[in-house]
Amino acid sequence: MHALGHVRFSESYPIVIRRVFKAFQYRDFRLMWIGACTSSTGTWMQIAAQSWLVLKLSNSPFMLGLDAFLGGIPIFMFSLIGGVVADRIERRKVLLISQCVQMGAAFLLTALIGFHLVRVWQILCLSFLTGLAQAFGGPAYQALIPTLVSKEDMPNAIALQSIQFNVARVIGPALGGIALTQLGEKWCFGLNGLSFLAPIISLLMLKTRFYPQKTSESILAGMKQGIGFIRSQSAMESLMVLAFCMTALGVPMMTFLPVFAKDIFHQGPGMFTLFLSVSGIGSIVGALTVAALGNVRHKGRIALIMLTCLGAGIAGFALSSSVWLSCLMLFFSGASLIAVFTLVNSLVQLITTNEMRGRVMSVYNFAFRGGMPMGNLLTGWLVPLYSAPLVLAANGFVLMVVALYFLAVQRRVAAL
């Protein structure tokens, strides 16, 4: 692997600023950050438009949940294989293929909308294809990022990755809302397709390389090695359970924001965009806070406290009848969610060796991303039966119980 190239920040910069953005001193990390932020902005433009388009075409909350389910289930099904691939093939090449597939899916959907041929089943199929690409790209990306910085700066790098994702989550829906209302859905999908050029160019410019050791072992044997490594670490299994619960119970709030905007508050795309943006701003604040803390002690305990706060925020949003209170709860939930994600991800990465990183992160992806389709599908089934506010409030309360259990009873994570 090439030496990690970096340029020192000016000593005149405020200490706090240099601490928050410490990982930016590494050239390759900066390249990946810029490329990922651009692509994520386009993705959030598409998410905003796609959620609204599915609801408009089907008028069914279940279809909204099914679309999210089909986008996430390939990650649940194929992420473990993707992790073995990430440890056996240069991770940069895996990511390039993943980005190209997702770009093609976005452009195809653009064409279908442009020629007035789009149907819900086509959107569902392309969501599955995009999820399949992410099942292989996700482990490779999460395994690549820590190799771009030193180990001591890894928590900061993960926090900055969270920031780029959530900067995009604020900018993307805002741009998507403008494009959706002024230009139509096809512009959201087309601009997303173009945004994939940024990470492709960044990947081609990387100097850092991961050259895996050659092996004759089967993919199944490689998967068993990864699972065996996780089981040998005392707190790792608990971290995987927390990752699953966090997304299964927390992410459906984001998926069903169009239902709250349309059916609870009786508003249009503008309200939906406002909800997404407020949540994204909260996430940025949460990620900046974690980045400033750096390699803080007691990460496990802090993560569990923030998970409790996340459950309370979700329940508060679900039961709110005020737009302003709902926005406050979304801000609070967004900050809590990204803090939990960053801290849990940091703990997993710090425990893992580089040779096992692809496989371990694939199991993490399996849990983290696998919770999304399961939670979305179950919530989509329950919402028509019991109403969105009641179901999401229950999600929030269950999440609080899970967090308090790991905080007070099963204390392996709290001890980290």
N, C-alpha and C positions, 0 to 999 in steps of 0.2 A: 504494500500500500504506500502511495506517495506520502511525503511529509505533509502535515496539515499547514497549509499556507494561510497567513492572516496578516492584517494590518492593524496596528494598535490605534485605538481611539485617542484623540488628543487629550493630553492631561488637563487641559483647561475645561473640559466638559465636566458638568456637575457629577459628583460621585454617584448619586442616586441614579442618574440617567445612564451612566456607564455600567452600573450594576444591573439595571433592568435589561439593557440591550447588549450584554456582555458577549453573547454568542455571535453577534454580528461582526466581531473582529475576524471571524473565519470566512475567507472568500467563498468557498464552496457552499457553506451554509447560507450566506447571503443570496447567492444565485438560486438555490433551491427555495428559499423563503419567498423571493420575488416571483418566481415562476408559479409556486403553489398558491400564493395570494391572488395572482391574476386569474388562475384557473378556478379557484374557489369562488371568486366573485361571479364568474360566468355560471358556475354550477348553481349558486344561490339565485341568480336571475331565473334559471330554468326551473328550480324547485318552486319558486313563487308562482311562476306561470303554469307549471304542470299541475300543481295542486288545484289551482283555480280552474284550469281547463278540464281536469277529471271531474271535479264537482259540477261544472257547468254541463258537461256532456252526459253525465250519468244521474246527477241530482241524488247521489247515494253516498252517505258517509262510509258505508262498507267498501265501496269501490276505492275511496280515498285511502282507507286502511290497507286494502288489497294491493294497491299500487306501491305503497311503502313496503309492504310485506315482500312483494316480488323483487323490489330493488335491494332488499337486504338478505333474503334467504340464500342467494348464491354464496354470499360471504360465509353464512353459517354452514353451508354444505361443502364448500371447496377451499376455505381458508387454510385448513391444515395442510392440504396438498400444496397450496401456494407458499406456505412457510418452508416446506422442504425444497421447493423450487428456488426460493430466495437464498437458501444456504448452498445451493449447488450450481446456480447460474449467476453470472455477474448481475447484481441487483439493478444496475442502471439499465441494462437491456430489457429486463422484465418490466420495469416502469415505462420504458418507451413504448413497448407493445400495448400495455394497459392504457396509456394516454391516447394512442392512436385509435383503439377500439372505441373508447368513450367519445372521442371527437367524431368518429363516423356515425355513431348512434345519434348524436345531437344534430348533425347535418341531415340525416335521414328524416328525423322528426320534423325538422324545419321544412323539408321538401313536402312532406305529407300535409302539413298545415297550409303551406303556400298554395298547393294545388287542391285544397279543400277535400282531401281524401282521408283525413285523420279520423280514427275511431278509437274508442277506449281500449279495445283489445290490442291495438298496435302500440299504444303507450305502455300497456302492461308488459308486452313482449320486450320492448326496448329497455324498460326498467330492469328486467331480468338480465338482459345482455350487459348493460352497464354494471350491474351488481357482480356479474361473472368476471368482468375485467378488474373490478376493484378487489375481488377475492384474491387475485394474484398480485395486483399492484400494491395493496395495503400492507401486507407483511414485508414486501421488499422496501417500501418507503419507510416504514417504521424501523426496519433494521438498518437502513442506510443512514438516516439522520444522525444517530449517535456516533457513527464513524467519522463524521465531518467535524466534530469538536472533541476536546479532551473530556475525560470522564467527570472531572469536577464541574465542568460547565454543562453537563448533560441535562440537569433539571431546568436550567435557564433556557436551553435550546428547545426543550419540550414545551415550556411555557410560551416561548416566542412563536412556536408553531401553532399553539392554541390561539395566540393573538392574531396571527395572519388569517386563520380560519374564521375568526369572529369579526375581524375587520371586514372580511369579505361578506360575512353574514349581515353586517349593517349596510355596506355599500351595495351588495348584490340585490337584495330585495328593494332597496330604494330605486336603483336603476331599473330593476325588473318591473316595479310598479309603474314607473314612467313609461317604459317600453310597452307594458301590457295595456295601459289605458290609452296611450297616444298612438302607438304603432301597431299593436296586435301581438298575439302570442309568438308568431314565427320569428320575430326579432329577438325575443328572449332566448329561444333555442339556437338561432343562428349565431348570436354573439357568444353564447356558451361554447359552441363549436370552435369559433376562432380563438377563444381564450386558452384552449389546450395547446396552442402553438408556444405559449410562454414556458410551461414546464418542459416541453420537448426541446426547446432551444437551451434551457438551463441545463438539462441532463446531458446534452451534447457538449456543453462547455465545461463540465466537471473534470477536475484533475484527479480527485480521489477515486480509487478503484478498490473493489473487493474481489479478490481472486480466490474462489472456493477451492478447497482441497478435493482432488478427484477421489471418487469412491464408487465401489461396485454394489453398494447396499441398495436394496429396493426402496421405493418411496414409503412403503408401509413400515419398513425398519427405521427409516429416518423419522417418521411420525412418532413411533414408539419411543425413540431416543428423546425427542422433545418432551413428550408427556412424562417420561421417566425423570427427566431433569426437573420438571415442575413439581412432581410428587416428592422429590428429594429435598426441596426447599420448604421449610415449615410453614411460611405464611403465603406462599405463592398460590395455593389452591383457593384460599380465602379471598385473595385479591381478584382472582378470576370470577368468583361468585359475586363479589361486589360490582365488578364491571358489568356482569350480566344484569343484575338487579337495577343498577343505575340507568341503563338504557331501556330495559323492558318496562320499567315503571316511570322513567323520567321523559324519554323522547316522545311518547304519544301526545304529550301536551303540545309539542311543536307541530306534530302531524295534523292535529285536529284544531289548530288555530283558525283555519277557514270556517269551520263549523261555528265557532264562537263569534267570529266576525259577522257571518251571514245569518245564523239562526238565533243567537243569543242577543247580540247587539243590533241586528238588522241593518248592517252596513255592507259596503262593497269592498273591492280590492284595496282601497285606501286604508281601511281599518286593519285588514290583514297585513298589509305592508308595515303599518305602524307597530303592530304587535311583534312582527319579526325583527324590526329594527331596534325596538326597545330591549328585547331579549338579547340581541347581538351586542348592544352597548354594555349591558350588564356583564356579558361574557368577557368583553374586552377589559373591563375594570377588574374582574376576577383574575384574568390571566396576567395582567400587569402587576397585580398584587403578588401573585405567586412568583412571577419573574423577579420582582424586587427582593423577595425573601431568599431566592437562590437555593442553595443546598441546606435548607433549614432542618433542624432536628424535629423529631416527633411528627414526621410526615403522616404516618398512619393515623394517629389520633386526630390531627387536624382534618384529614380527609373524611373521617367518620363524623366529625362535628359538622362539616360542610354538607355531608350527605343528609344529615338530619334537617339542616336548614333548607336543602333542596326539596325534601318532602313537604315541609311546612309551606314553602313558596308555591308549590304545585297545588296543594289543597286550598291555599288562600286565593290563587287565581281562579280555580274552578268554581269556588263559592261566591266570588265577587260579582256584584251587579253594577259596579261603577267602572267606567272606562279608566279613570285615573288610578283607582286602586288596582285594577287588573294590570295596568302598565307597571305599577310599582312592584307587584308580585312577579311579573315577567322579568323585570330588571334583577330582582333579588334571586330568582331561580336561575337566570342566566349566569350570574356571577358564581353562584354555588355550584352549578353543574360543571363549569369549566375548571373551577378550583379542584373539585373531586377528580375529574378526568386527568388533569395535569399531575396531581400528586400520586394517584394510583399508577398512571403510566410511568412516572419517574421511578417509583419503587420497583416496578417490574423490570425496567431497563437497567437499573443499578444492580439488581440481583443477578442478571443474566450475563453470560460470557458471549463474546462476539461470534464464536463458532456456532453457538446454539441460538443466536438472536432471531434469525428468521423463523425457526420453528416455534420458539417460545412466543414471539409476537403474533404468530399465526393462531396459536391457542388463545392468546389475549384477544385478537381480532374475532375469533370464533365466539368468545364470550361477549365481548363488548358490542360487536356488530350483530351477533346472533340475537341478542336481546331485543334489538329494534324490530325485526319482522314479527317476532313472537308477541311482543307488547302491542305493536300496531294492529296485528290481526285480531288479537283478543279484545282490545279496546274497540276496534271497529265493529266487532260482533256485539259487544255489550252496550255501546252507545245508543243504538236504536231501541234497545229494550229498557234501558234505565235512564237515559239522557246523558249528554256529554259532561255537564257539571258534576253529577253524582259519581260517574265512573272515574273521572280524573281526580276528584277529591279522594276517592278510595285508593287510587294509585299513590297519591301523596302520603296518606296515612300509613299504608303498608311499607313504603320506602323509609319512613321515620322509624317504624318498628324494626326493620332490618338493620338500620344504622345503629340503633340503640342496643340491639342484640350483640353486634360485633364490638361495640364500645364497652359494654358492661359484662357480657357473659363469655363469648368466644374472643379472647383478647390478643390473638396472634398479630393481627393487623395493628391494633392500638399500641402494641409494644415496639413497632418499627420506628 
